[in-house]
Amino acid sequence: MKRINFVVFLIAITVACAVPAFAQGETVVVTGYRASEQSEAPYVTLIQRADHLITKVRVVCDTRDLDKRKGELRQTLHDMIAEAAHTKSISLSIGDDMLVDFTDEMLDKVIVPDSKADTSDAYVVIKTGLGKDDTFNGATQRIKDYVTRTPKTGRTEILLEEPWNLGLVQPERYRPALLAKIADDAK
């Protein structure tokens, strides 16, 4: 199997490096492409292995009674946090481009009405750390296994609907290497 080797484009790194510092534990979501998908336009690239494989899941419940539905969602979200705490390879976040750790204090903030009547949902990001020997299939299977073993309360479901993305922790650490490449290219 191919290893997960991705190219992080200059624009993603430049944006990430423009921010002076990130809070501890924050992850930046970047666009990843295989080297064979690069365009012909001249640019500087910095090849760096991602720290996490990421996907956003939809936690949905369609119990008729609103209070019961929210209670079932809260319990399932709490169980997701508890289950993630029992593994070294899975962590939970919320956000889109900048991810912050998901905690029990955020449960009521992420539960929102769905477009269907009598349905509510929440979106949570599941991250799995990537080691040097990880494959895409192995990393995705860890997330799928985590979703399967997480207890679901009542009519709650955890749906894997979003694409797989990559995450970098503290991307500013690559700034010197990136600036050196830009300087070399300018010569």
N, C-alpha and C positions, 0 to 999 in steps of 0.2 A: 504494500500500500504506500501511496505517496505521503510524505510528511506534509504537515501544514506549514508550507513556506509561502509567505505572502509579501507583496510589495506594498509599502505604504507610500503613497504619492506625496510629492513635495507640498502640495497645497494643504493636505491634512496635517502634516508635520509642522508646516509654517504657522498655521492657525494655532495648533496646540502649543508651539514654542513661543508664540507671541504672548501667551498668558504667563505672567511671571511665576506663579506657583499654584499648585492645586492642594486642596485640603487632603488630609491623610485619608486614604482609601477611595478617593474619587477615581473613576475610570473615564477615559475619553473614548467614544465610539468612533472608529475610523472606517473608511471605505477600503476594502482589501480586494486585490486582483492578483491572479496568478501572473507571473512574468510574461507568459505568452499572450496575454490580453493587453499589453501595452500598445499605445498608439505610436505613430511615427513622429509626432511632434517632439522637438528637443525639450528636454527637461532634466532635472537632477532628481535622482531617486535615492532613497535610503532603504535598503532592505533590512527589515527587522522582524523577527518573530513576534507575533501578538502575544499578549499576556493572558488573554481570555478569549474563549468562544462564547458568544452571547446570543440569546434569543429572548424576545418578549413573548410572554404567554398571556392569554385572556382567561381570567378566572371568572366564570359566569354562573349565575344561579337564577332559576325561573320559578321558585316557590311563590305561590300567589300572594300570601300575606307578607307585606313589606317588612315588618319588624322581624319576622321569622327568616325571611330571605337575607336581610342584612346580617342577622345573627349567624346564619349558615356560612355566608361569605367571610365574616370576621373569623369564625372558627377555622375554616379552611386556610385562610391567609396566615393565621397564627400557626397552624400545623405545618405550613410551608416553611415558615421561619424556623420552627423547632426542628423539622427534618433537615434543613440545610445546616443547622448548627451541629448536627450529629455527623456531618461529613466534612472532610478536609477539602474536597474538590468542588463543592457547590456553594455559591453565595447568591444572595438576592439583592436587587437594587431597584430603584425607580428612576425615571428620567428618559430622555431621548438621546441627546448628544453628550451630555454630562451626566454620569450616573452617580447616585449617592446610595449608601447602604439603606435597605428597607428594614424598618423596625416595627415592633408592635404599636408604638405611638402613632404610626402613620396609617393604621388600618382604616379608620373612618374617612381619611382624606382621599384614599384611592378608590373607594367604592362609589360608583356613579350609576345613574339610571342608564339602561341600554335603550336603543331605538325601539325595541319591542316593549309593549306594556307588560307589566308584571315580570320584568327581567332587570337585573342589575349586574354589573360586572366591574372588574378591576384589572388593570394591566400591571404586570410585574416582570422585571427583567431577571432572567436566570443566567448566571455566569458560571463557567467552569474554567479553572486554571489550565493552561497549556504547558506541558512539559516538553523537553526537547525530543522525546520519542513518541509524542502523541500523534495519532492520525485523526483525520476529520471524522471518520466513522466511530472511532473510540470515544472522542470528545462528545459527539452528538448522542451516542448511546448512554453516556453518563447522565446527561440531562434527561433523556427519555426515561431511564430507570428511576431517576429521582422523582419525576412526575408520576410515574406508575406507583411508587411506594408511598407517596404522600397521601395521608388520609383525606378523604373528601367528605364533608358533612352534608347530609340531606341531598338536595338536588344540584349540588355544586359540581362543576366540571373544571378541569384545567386543560385548556386547549392550546396546542402548539400550532399557531397559525402564521406566525411571523417568520421572515427569513433569518438565516444565521448571519451574525455580524462578528466583528473582531473588536477587542478592546485593548488599549494601552494604558498602563498605570504610569503616571508621572512622565508624560511624553517629553517634557522639557529636558530630561536627561540625555536626549539625542541631539540637542541643539548644537553642541560643539562639532559633532561629526557631520551634521547637516551643513553647518556654515563652512566647514573645511571642504566639503564637496562642491558647494556653490563657488567658493574661492578658486578651487582647481578648475572648475568649468569656465569661470570668467577669464582665466589665463589663456 
